[in-house]
Amino acid sequence: MAKSKPLDLRVLNPWLGRTLEIDSGHVTIRSEEPSKGAKARNALELRMDTDLVSGRMGRNKVLLRAEVEVDARHLSWDMTELGLGGTTLRLSQVSSNGNVPIRAWSGTFTLPRASLTLSPTVLKARFSSQLTDTQPLVALITSSRKLPGFLTSLLNIPKVEVTGQVQIDERGLQLRELKAKGDGFSLEGHLDLVQGNMTGALLATLGAVTGGIELRPGKHDLHLLKATEWFRGQPVPPFR
């Protein structure tokens, strides 16, 4: 399939706007046979690549490039839902001007199970990812530049593995069964993101210190006393 003309990503705003409202950016689509030895013969890849995308998450400006690779062998379609298992998403040159700025971040996400329902538009996926560092995690859970020492340590953890389930619909983004692991670091929990506002609960461990993080719009609280007990008592809302 010949490479498509650039498509304006702002057409996604009616669906994606409460998670990431796109101000500018384009995507091109092409299909090609993978390189020899990369995958089974007769396989076909559908690739979508963006230029530099500019958008907003609440009050924060976000810049990024994205590349999506779909293995056509795993595509399925039943008139109401598109199966996207085996898809890979790569983010690069990610930056944000939030309370904790993100600079030159990148990450790769594999989606062993994923589906896109078209009416209404809902993306559901189980993912695993390799992140260059914890910048986005810290940016999400921090509402002040004056970070407690417990959270400041999160800024210096490279090569983090993250898994979980995600759902994106017109009302925002939901993360469930979130787990992250790095050198001397672990995190688990759940969160919702709507127009830059976070709600949810996380349990983070750095070395011998464990803390619970309560996420509420405009205010994030840290629980160090009986943190695990506090976290286990936090209800996990079901997906919408």
Secondary structure, 3 states (H helix, E strand, C coil): CCCCCCEEHHHHHHHHCCCCEEEECEEEEEEECCCCCCCCCCCCEEEEEECCEEEEECCEEEEEEEEEEEEHHHCEECCCEEECCCEEEEEEEEEECCCCCEEEEEEEEEEEEEEEEECCEEEEEEEEEEEEECHHHHHHHCCCCCCCHHHHHHHHCEEEEEEEEEEEECCEEEEEEEEEEECCEEEEEEEEEECCEEEEEEEEEECCEEEEEEEECCEEEEECCCHHHHHHCCCCCCCC
